[in-house]
Amino acid sequence: MSTLCEGPIACGMADLAKTATSEYKTMKFDTSAAYEDKKTECEPKFDKYGLTDKLSTNFEKRRTISVSEALAALKSKKNRGKFVTPPNMESVEVLADSPFHKQMIQVGNCMLEYGKMIGEMRDSTDLWKAKDSEGLRKRLEEDGFLFVKGVIPYERAQKCRMKLLEHLASKDAFEDGTPIEDAIIKNPKEGGWTVDAESGGFVFNREPDSAIRGWREIGWSDEVRSVYAGDDLRNFYRLLFGPERTNTTDGFKMLSEVTWLRAKGKGEVTAEHTDYYYFKENTSVYKDNRHPYVAGYSAEEKKAYAENSAKDDDGVHIRCDLCARVFERAKVTPKLPADWCKEQNGEWHCEDCARQPFPFYTCWISLGNYQSGNSSLCVMPKSQCLTEFHNPLKGNQLPHDFTTLVKNKWGWYRAEITIGDIIIFNVKTVHAASKNISPSFRLSIDTRVSSNWFRPQCLYGSGEAAKRLAPERLSDEFLKTYVPPPPPAKKEDFADEFDDSDDDASIGKKRKPVAMGMGMGMSMGMGMAAVKRPIKRAAMR
């Protein structure tokens, strides 16, 4: 059961009536909408204080307001200065029986009071079950995320969970004498695991390189891969985004090459961040999923593209990896350090491209039953609308205008999550995780999806104009010289990617990506961590 609040915890209707009794004449607001909407619940309690007639007399005289506005108005004099609903939330929804009432919850670097600055996510399961594609897309666009329960069937999610638990048990990760299903941590000081699902690479030098092959076997097992790259997610994406992409037509594309298996240990917390920066710095998923026409449609465009490529990152010029335009390094904002280069720092996006909406999403999949005490994913709704992604906060994976949201006290959402539930959010949506204060590992998988080709607005404009200039189907003329992208990776592609030695000399020439989704550092106080071995060949471009 959930309740809509306009304060730390919603006042009882009797308390509101008492407030109205003493302040009604001076408040001068209309509560008729609240009365009519909540008639069954409110009438007896307002009658008790003789307010029913007073509530009805203003019905036609003043503007109609919502229930939440009426409640806020009733409490405004009594609680003025104590609570203001976060500007990115219409109301703060809380669970009536939650143990977190008036408690502080650590989310990333913040301590948030439940019911004030953090409430419950809006559940979109009803839209999914009703196959309401338009409703899902609209909510995702507006809120920056969707919370949907049971997308991965319980039996399949449970098999995946047990596969991971059995592998962790072989590493003596659980307390002696406890069931592996409980995932009780044997040594909390050692932290958890974050593993690339397809390559087997992991972070924090968590294990010797000889363990990589075993993790790769787990990531490619039927039990695990059916969760992050199976038909359940594919069908959900098809409902949400439409048809799947082919080599010649636009559509969604599952990006299983950027999938992480996680076992979050005790005391670990994911700091607030956006996924945009990780992909830009450590993978090529943006560049690989832009519209093919960017590389040149006509002979003249192909020639210009080649010329721009020759100037790219030459110390004087820099080319945007999304729109392919060339800029003078000395004139770009923010200024690039003298030693900045794509080989070490990844893609570079011009201000125009960095500001526009991105058709890339993270899908977080729960492999257990989790709440704020054992690390649940939290999101800052509507934060995908931030624009200064070209100018990140120093030392953080956040755009510079994030400070405005903090100053204006934007709120957060969390959820009571069960096994098989998903939270899908835009790569520009600010998110974090609550601190795991339980004795057990928190198990989850996060993977990515591109809803369509990225169309640089500086080249094609937006909306229908963009699709006319960069159509959903490639032209026959273009296809004559078009080289389609390589097929998805197979397990065999990683056979020679790693060796069993502990010698890091072999990776000295390659960039070592930081852990995906760790935000400002990895977990609190741990700093940025390098992956023990290169994640993927694609990520090294």
C-alpha positions as CSV (number, residue, x, y, z in Angstrom):
1,M,0.0,0.0,0.0
2,S,1.3,3.4,-0.9
3,T,0.4,6.9,0.1
4,L,0.9,10.2,-1.6
5,C,2.6,12.8,0.6
6,E,3.4,16.4,0.5
7,G,5.6,16.3,3.5
8,P,7.8,13.9,5.5
9,I,4.8,11.7,6.2
10,A,1.3,12.8,5.2
11,C,-0.7,14.3,8.1
12,G,-3.9,12.4,9.1
13,M,-7.1,13.9,7.8
14,A,-8.2,14.7,11.3
15,D,-5.1,16.7,11.9
16,L,-5.7,18.6,8.7
17,A,-9.2,19.3,9.8
18,K,-8.0,20.7,13.1
19,T,-5.6,22.9,11.2
20,A,-8.4,24.1,8.9
21,T,-10.7,24.8,11.8
22,S,-8.4,27.4,13.3
23,E,-7.1,28.8,10.0
24,Y,-9.9,28.4,7.5
25,K,-10.9,32.1,7.4
26,T,-7.4,33.3,6.7
27,M,-6.2,30.6,4.4
28,K,-8.5,31.5,1.4
29,F,-8.0,28.4,-0.7
30,D,-10.3,26.0,-2.4
31,T,-10.4,22.4,-1.1
32,S,-13.4,21.3,-3.1
33,A,-11.3,19.2,-5.5
34,A,-9.6,17.5,-2.6
35,Y,-13.0,16.9,-1.0
36,E,-14.6,15.5,-4.1
37,D,-11.6,13.3,-5.0
38,K,-11.4,11.9,-1.6
39,K,-15.1,12.1,-0.6
40,T,-15.4,8.7,1.0
41,E,-12.3,9.1,3.0
42,C,-12.6,12.7,4.0
43,E,-16.3,13.4,4.6
44,P,-16.7,11.7,8.0
45,K,-13.5,13.3,9.3
46,F,-14.4,16.8,8.0
47,D,-17.9,16.4,9.3
48,K,-16.6,15.7,12.7
49,Y,-15.2,19.2,12.8
50,G,-18.2,20.8,11.0
51,L,-16.2,21.6,7.9
52,T,-18.2,19.8,5.2
53,D,-20.4,22.7,4.3
54,K,-17.4,25.1,4.3
55,L,-15.5,22.9,1.9
56,S,-18.4,22.8,-0.5
57,T,-19.3,26.5,-0.6
58,N,-16.3,27.5,-2.6
59,F,-16.8,25.0,-5.3
60,E,-17.6,27.4,-8.1
61,K,-16.0,30.5,-6.6
62,R,-12.3,29.7,-6.7
63,R,-10.0,27.7,-9.0
64,T,-9.9,23.9,-8.8
65,I,-6.8,22.5,-7.2
66,S,-5.5,19.0,-6.8
67,V,-5.5,16.9,-3.6
68,S,-1.8,17.4,-3.1
69,E,-2.2,21.2,-3.5
70,A,-5.0,21.2,-0.9
71,L,-3.0,19.2,1.6
72,A,0.0,21.5,1.1
73,A,-2.2,24.5,1.6
74,L,-3.7,23.1,4.8
75,K,-0.2,22.5,6.2
76,S,1.4,25.6,4.8
77,K,1.1,27.9,7.8
78,K,1.9,25.2,10.3
79,N,4.9,23.7,8.4
80,R,6.1,26.8,6.5
81,G,9.8,26.6,6.0
82,K,10.0,22.9,7.1
83,F,9.2,21.1,3.8
84,V,8.9,21.9,0.1
85,T,8.2,19.2,-2.4
86,P,11.3,18.6,-4.6
87,P,10.7,20.5,-7.9
88,N,11.3,17.4,-10.0
89,M,8.5,15.5,-8.2
90,E,4.8,16.2,-8.2
91,S,4.6,14.5,-4.8
92,V,6.6,12.2,-2.6
93,E,5.1,8.7,-2.5
94,V,5.9,6.5,0.5
95,L,5.0,3.1,1.6
96,A,2.6,3.3,4.5
97,D,4.2,0.3,6.3
98,S,7.8,1.2,5.5
99,P,10.4,0.9,8.3
100,F,12.2,3.9,6.8
101,H,9.6,6.5,7.8
102,K,11.5,9.6,9.0
103,Q,14.7,7.7,8.7
104,M,17.9,8.8,6.8
105,I,18.9,6.7,3.8
106,Q,22.4,7.0,2.4
107,V,22.2,7.3,-1.4
108,G,25.6,7.8,-3.0
109,N,27.2,10.7,-1.1
110,C,23.9,12.0,0.2
111,M,21.9,11.4,3.4
112,L,18.2,11.7,2.4
113,E,15.2,11.6,4.7
114,Y,12.5,9.1,3.5
115,G,9.3,11.0,2.7
116,K,11.1,14.3,2.2
117,M,13.9,14.0,-0.3
118,I,13.4,10.4,-1.4
119,G,10.2,8.5,-2.1
120,E,8.9,5.5,-4.1
121,M,9.3,5.1,-7.8
122,R,6.2,5.2,-10.0
123,D,5.5,1.6,-11.0
124,S,5.0,1.1,-14.7
125,T,4.1,-2.6,-14.5
126,D,0.5,-1.9,-15.4
127,L,1.5,-0.2,-18.7
128,W,3.7,-3.1,-19.6
129,K,1.0,-5.7,-18.9
130,A,-1.5,-3.6,-20.9
131,K,1.1,-3.5,-23.8
132,D,0.8,0.3,-23.7
133,S,3.8,1.2,-25.9
134,E,3.0,4.8,-26.1
135,G,2.4,5.2,-22.4
136,L,5.7,3.5,-21.6
137,R,7.7,5.6,-24.1
138,K,6.0,8.8,-22.8
139,R,6.8,8.0,-19.2
140,L,10.4,7.1,-20.0
141,E,10.9,10.3,-21.9
142,E,9.4,12.4,-19.1
143,D,10.8,10.7,-16.0
144,G,14.1,9.4,-17.5
145,F,13.4,5.9,-16.1
146,L,10.9,3.0,-15.9
147,F,10.4,0.6,-13.0
148,V,8.7,-2.6,-14.2
149,K,8.2,-5.7,-12.0
150,G,8.6,-9.3,-13.2
151,V,10.0,-8.7,-16.7
152,I,12.3,-11.6,-16.1
153,P,10.2,-14.6,-15.0
154,Y,11.0,-15.8,-11.5
155,E,12.3,-19.2,-12.4
156,R,14.7,-17.8,-15.0
157,A,15.9,-15.1,-12.7
158,Q,16.3,-17.6,-9.8
159,K,18.4,-20.0,-12.0
160,C,20.6,-17.1,-12.9
161,R,21.0,-16.1,-9.3
162,M,21.9,-19.6,-8.3
163,K,24.5,-19.9,-11.1
164,L,26.2,-16.8,-9.7
165,L,25.9,-18.0,-6.1
166,E,27.4,-21.4,-6.9
167,H,30.4,-19.7,-8.6
168,L,30.9,-17.4,-5.6
169,A,30.6,-20.4,-3.3
170,S,33.5,-22.1,-5.1
171,K,35.6,-19.0,-4.1
172,D,34.7,-19.5,-0.5
173,A,32.8,-16.2,-0.5
174,F,30.1,-17.2,2.0
175,E,30.0,-17.6,5.8
176,D,30.7,-21.2,6.8
177,G,27.6,-23.2,7.6
178,T,25.1,-20.8,6.0
179,P,23.0,-21.6,2.9
180,I,24.4,-20.2,-0.3
181,E,20.9,-18.8,-1.1
182,D,21.3,-16.4,1.8
183,A,24.6,-15.1,0.3
184,I,26.0,-14.3,3.7
185,I,29.4,-12.6,3.3
186,K,32.3,-14.4,4.8
187,N,34.8,-11.5,4.8
188,P,33.0,-8.1,4.6
189,K,36.3,-6.2,4.3
190,E,37.1,-7.8,0.9
191,G,34.2,-6.1,-0.9
192,G,32.2,-7.5,-3.7
193,W,32.6,-8.4,-7.4
194,T,32.0,-6.4,-10.6
195,V,32.6,-8.5,-13.7
196,D,32.2,-8.0,-17.4
197,A,29.7,-10.6,-18.5
198,E,31.2,-11.4,-21.9
199,S,34.9,-11.0,-21.3
200,G,35.2,-12.1,-17.7
201,G,37.3,-9.1,-16.8
202,F,36.8,-7.7,-13.3
203,V,37.8,-4.7,-11.2
204,F,39.9,-4.0,-8.1
205,N,42.3,-6.7,-9.0
206,R,39.7,-8.8,-7.1
207,E,41.2,-12.1,-8.2
208,P,44.3,-13.4,-10.1
209,D,43.9,-13.4,-13.9
210,S,43.5,-17.2,-13.8
211,A,39.9,-16.5,-12.6
212,I,38.9,-14.6,-15.7
213,R,38.2,-17.7,-17.8
214,G,35.8,-19.0,-15.1
215,W,33.9,-15.8,-14.9
216,R,33.6,-15.8,-18.7
217,E,32.1,-19.2,-18.6
218,I,29.5,-17.9,-16.1
219,G,28.7,-14.9,-18.2
220,W,28.1,-17.0,-21.4
221,S,26.2,-19.7,-19.6
222,D,22.6,-20.3,-20.7
223,E,21.3,-19.5,-17.2
224,V,22.9,-16.0,-17.1
225,R,22.9,-15.0,-20.8
226,S,19.2,-15.8,-21.1
227,V,18.6,-13.0,-18.5
228,Y,20.7,-10.2,-20.0
229,A,20.5,-11.1,-23.7
230,G,17.4,-13.3,-23.9
231,D,13.9,-13.1,-25.3
232,D,12.3,-11.6,-22.2
233,L,14.3,-8.4,-22.5
234,R,14.1,-8.5,-26.3
235,N,10.3,-8.7,-26.2
236,F,10.2,-5.8,-23.6
237,Y,12.4,-3.7,-25.9
238,R,10.2,-4.5,-28.8
239,L,7.1,-3.3,-27.0
240,L,8.9,-0.2,-25.7
241,F,11.0,0.9,-28.8
242,G,9.5,-1.0,-31.8
243,P,11.2,-3.4,-34.2
244,E,14.8,-4.6,-33.8
245,R,17.5,-3.0,-35.9
246,T,19.0,-4.7,-39.0
247,N,22.0,-3.8,-41.1
248,T,19.9,-1.6,-43.3
249,T,16.9,-0.4,-41.1
250,D,16.8,1.5,-37.8
251,G,15.4,0.1,-34.6
252,F,16.6,-1.0,-31.2
253,K,19.8,-2.9,-30.6
254,M,20.8,-4.9,-27.5
255,L,24.3,-4.0,-26.4
256,S,25.3,-7.1,-24.5
257,E,29.0,-6.2,-24.9
258,V,28.5,-3.7,-22.1
259,T,27.0,-5.9,-19.4
260,W,28.1,-6.3,-15.8
261,L,27.5,-9.0,-13.2
262,R,27.6,-7.5,-9.7
263,A,27.8,-8.9,-6.2
264,K,27.8,-5.8,-4.0
265,G,29.4,-6.3,-0.6
266,K,28.7,-5.0,2.8
267,G,29.3,-1.3,3.2
268,E,29.4,-0.6,-0.5
269,V,27.5,2.2,-2.1
270,T,27.4,3.5,-5.6
271,A,27.9,7.3,-5.8
272,E,25.6,9.5,-7.9
273,H,26.6,9.6,-11.5
274,T,25.4,9.3,-15.1
275,D,26.5,6.4,-17.4
276,Y,27.1,8.8,-20.3
277,Y,30.7,9.4,-19.3
278,Y,31.8,5.8,-18.9
279,F,30.6,4.9,-22.4
280,K,32.3,7.9,-23.9
281,E,35.6,7.3,-22.2
282,N,35.8,3.5,-22.3
283,T,33.8,2.1,-25.1
284,S,32.8,3.0,-28.7
285,V,29.0,2.3,-28.3
286,Y,28.1,5.8,-29.2
287,K,30.2,6.0,-32.3
288,D,29.2,2.5,-33.4
289,N,25.5,3.3,-33.1
290,R,25.3,6.6,-34.9
291,H,23.5,6.9,-38.2
292,P,25.6,5.4,-41.0
293,Y,25.1,8.6,-43.1
294,V,27.4,10.4,-40.7
295,A,30.4,8.8,-42.3
296,G,29.5,10.3,-45.7
297,Y,26.5,9.8,-48.0
298,S,27.7,11.4,-51.2
299,A,31.2,11.2,-52.7
300,E,31.9,14.7,-51.6
301,E,30.8,13.9,-48.0
302,K,33.0,10.8,-48.0
303,K,36.0,12.8,-49.1
304,A,35.3,15.5,-46.4
305,Y,34.9,12.7,-43.8
306,A,38.3,11.3,-44.8
307,E,40.0,14.7,-44.6
308,N,38.5,15.3,-41.2
309,S,39.7,11.9,-40.0
310,A,43.2,12.8,-41.0
311,K,43.1,16.0,-38.8
312,D,41.6,14.2,-35.8
313,D,43.5,14.5,-32.5
314,D,46.7,15.9,-34.3
315,G,47.4,18.3,-31.5
316,V,45.8,21.2,-33.3
317,H,42.4,19.9,-34.3
318,I,39.9,17.5,-32.7
319,R,37.0,15.7,-34.4
320,C,33.7,15.0,-32.8
321,D,33.1,11.3,-32.8
322,L,29.4,11.7,-33.2
323,C,28.9,14.4,-35.9
324,A,32.5,14.1,-37.5
325,R,33.0,17.9,-37.5
326,V,36.5,19.2,-36.9
327,F,37.2,21.9,-34.3
328,E,40.3,23.8,-33.2
329,R,41.4,22.4,-29.9
330,A,42.3,25.8,-28.6
331,K,38.7,27.0,-29.0
332,V,36.7,24.2,-27.6
333,T,34.9,24.4,-24.2
334,P,36.0,23.3,-21.8
335,K,39.6,23.6,-22.7
336,L,41.3,20.2,-23.4
337,P,44.5,19.5,-21.4
338,A,47.7,19.5,-23.5
339,D,48.1,15.7,-22.9
340,W,44.5,14.8,-23.7
341,C,44.2,12.3,-26.5
342,K,41.6,9.8,-27.6
343,E,43.8,6.8,-27.2
344,Q,43.8,7.4,-23.4
345,N,40.6,9.4,-22.9
346,G,38.2,7.9,-25.3
347,E,35.7,9.6,-27.6
348,W,35.3,13.4,-27.8
349,H,31.9,15.0,-28.3
350,C,31.3,18.5,-29.3
351,E,29.0,20.7,-27.3
352,D,26.1,20.4,-29.7
353,C,26.2,16.6,-29.7
354,A,26.8,16.3,-26.0
355,R,23.8,18.5,-25.2
356,Q,21.2,16.6,-27.3
357,P,19.1,13.7,-26.1
358,F,20.8,10.3,-26.3
359,P,19.0,7.1,-27.5
360,F,21.0,4.9,-25.1
361,Y,19.7,3.2,-22.0
362,T,20.9,1.1,-19.1
363,C,18.7,-1.8,-18.0
364,W,19.3,-2.9,-14.4
365,I,18.0,-6.4,-13.5
366,S,17.5,-7.5,-9.9
367,L,18.6,-11.0,-8.9
368,G,17.1,-10.8,-5.4
369,N,14.7,-9.0,-3.1
370,Y,16.2,-5.6,-2.2
371,Q,15.3,-2.4,-0.4
372,S,17.3,0.6,0.9
373,G,18.9,-1.5,3.6
374,N,20.6,-3.9,1.3
375,S,21.4,-1.6,-1.6
376,S,18.6,-0.7,-4.0
377,L,19.1,1.3,-7.1
378,C,17.9,5.0,-6.9
379,V,17.2,7.5,-9.6
380,M,16.8,11.3,-9.7
381,P,13.7,11.7,-11.9
382,K,13.9,14.1,-14.9
383,S,17.6,14.6,-14.5
384,Q,18.2,13.3,-18.0
385,C,17.2,16.9,-19.1
386,L,20.5,18.2,-17.9
387,T,22.5,19.8,-20.7
388,E,26.1,20.6,-19.8
389,F,27.4,17.1,-20.5
390,H,30.3,18.6,-22.5
391,N,31.5,20.2,-19.3
392,P,31.6,17.6,-16.5
393,L,32.2,18.4,-12.8
394,K,35.8,18.0,-12.0
395,G,36.5,14.5,-10.8
396,N,32.9,13.3,-11.3
397,Q,30.8,11.6,-13.9
398,L,28.2,14.3,-13.7
399,P,27.4,17.4,-15.9
400,H,28.3,20.8,-14.6
401,D,24.7,21.9,-14.2
402,F,24.1,19.0,-11.7
403,T,25.0,21.5,-9.0
404,T,21.9,23.5,-9.9
405,L,19.8,20.4,-9.0
406,V,21.5,20.0,-5.7
407,K,21.0,23.7,-4.9
408,N,17.3,23.4,-5.8
409,K,17.0,20.3,-3.7
410,W,15.8,17.8,-6.4
411,G,14.5,14.6,-4.9
412,W,15.2,10.9,-5.5
413,Y,13.2,7.7,-6.0
414,R,13.9,4.3,-4.7
415,A,11.8,1.1,-4.8
416,E,11.1,-2.2,-3.0
417,I,12.6,-4.5,-5.6
418,T,12.0,-8.2,-6.1
419,I,13.9,-10.8,-8.2
420,G,13.2,-10.4,-11.9
421,D,12.3,-6.7,-11.7
422,I,14.0,-4.2,-14.0
423,I,14.7,-0.4,-13.9
424,I,15.6,1.0,-17.3
425,F,16.9,4.5,-17.5
426,N,18.6,6.9,-19.9
427,V,22.4,7.1,-19.9
428,K,22.0,10.8,-18.9
429,T,19.7,10.1,-15.9
430,V,21.5,10.7,-12.6
431,H,21.4,7.5,-10.4
432,A,23.1,5.9,-7.5
433,A,22.6,3.1,-5.0
434,S,21.8,3.0,-1.3
435,K,24.4,1.6,1.0
436,N,24.4,-2.1,1.6
437,I,24.2,-2.4,5.4
438,S,23.1,-6.0,5.3
439,P,25.4,-9.0,5.9
440,S,24.6,-10.4,2.4
441,F,25.8,-9.7,-1.2
442,R,23.4,-7.8,-3.4
443,L,23.2,-9.5,-6.8
444,S,22.3,-7.8,-10.0
445,I,23.0,-7.5,-13.7
446,D,23.1,-4.2,-15.7
447,T,23.1,-4.2,-19.5
448,R,22.5,-1.6,-22.3
449,V,20.3,-1.0,-25.3
450,S,20.3,1.6,-28.1
451,S,16.7,2.5,-29.0
452,N,17.7,3.8,-32.5
453,W,20.6,5.2,-34.4
454,F,22.1,8.4,-33.0
455,R,21.3,11.3,-35.4
456,P,23.4,14.4,-34.7
457,Q,21.0,17.3,-34.5
458,C,23.7,19.7,-35.8
459,L,23.6,17.7,-39.1
460,Y,20.0,16.5,-39.4
461,G,17.9,18.6,-37.0
462,S,15.4,16.9,-34.7
463,G,12.1,15.1,-34.9
464,E,10.8,14.2,-38.4
465,A,13.3,16.5,-40.1
466,A,16.1,14.3,-38.8
467,K,14.4,11.1,-40.0
468,R,14.0,12.6,-43.5
469,L,17.6,13.5,-43.8
470,A,18.8,10.4,-42.0
471,P,16.0,7.9,-42.8
472,E,15.1,4.8,-40.9
473,R,16.1,2.7,-44.0
474,L,19.3,3.2,-45.8
475,S,19.0,4.2,-49.5
476,D,19.9,1.7,-52.3
477,E,22.5,4.1,-53.5
478,F,24.2,4.2,-50.1
479,L,24.1,0.4,-49.7
480,K,26.3,0.0,-52.8
481,T,29.3,1.2,-50.8
482,Y,28.1,0.5,-47.3
483,V,30.1,-1.8,-45.1
484,P,27.8,-3.2,-42.4
485,P,28.9,-3.4,-38.7
486,P,30.4,-6.6,-37.5
487,P,28.1,-9.2,-36.0
488,P,27.7,-9.5,-32.2
489,A,30.5,-11.0,-30.3
490,K,30.7,-14.7,-29.6
491,K,32.3,-16.5,-26.7
492,E,35.1,-17.7,-29.0
493,D,36.1,-14.1,-29.7
494,F,37.6,-13.9,-26.3
495,A,39.6,-17.1,-26.4
496,D,42.9,-15.3,-26.9
497,E,42.0,-12.0,-25.1
498,F,43.5,-13.0,-21.8
499,D,46.2,-15.2,-20.6
500,D,46.7,-16.9,-17.2
501,S,49.7,-14.9,-16.0
502,D,49.8,-12.0,-13.6
503,D,52.1,-10.0,-15.8
504,D,50.5,-6.7,-16.7
505,A,53.1,-5.9,-19.3
506,S,50.8,-7.3,-22.0
507,I,48.2,-4.7,-21.3
508,G,50.5,-1.7,-21.1
509,K,49.7,-0.6,-24.6
510,K,45.9,-0.8,-24.0
511,R,43.6,1.4,-22.0
512,K,42.3,-0.2,-18.9
513,P,38.6,0.9,-18.4
514,V,37.2,1.9,-15.1
515,A,34.3,0.0,-13.6
516,M,31.0,0.7,-15.2
517,G,28.4,2.5,-13.1
518,M,30.6,3.4,-10.2
519,G,30.1,7.1,-10.4
520,M,32.4,9.4,-8.4
521,G,35.0,6.8,-7.7
522,M,33.7,3.3,-7.3
523,S,32.2,2.6,-4.0
524,M,32.6,5.3,-1.3
525,G,36.2,6.1,-0.5
526,M,37.6,3.6,-3.0
527,G,38.5,5.8,-5.9
528,M,38.6,4.9,-9.5
529,A,39.5,1.3,-10.1
530,A,41.1,-0.2,-13.2
531,V,39.8,-3.4,-14.8
532,K,42.3,-6.2,-14.3
533,R,42.3,-7.0,-18.0
534,P,41.0,-5.1,-21.1
535,I,37.2,-5.5,-21.3
536,K,36.7,-5.9,-25.1
537,R,38.5,-5.2,-28.3
538,A,35.7,-2.8,-29.2
539,A,36.3,-0.9,-26.1
540,M,39.9,-0.3,-26.9
541,R,39.3,1.6,-30.1
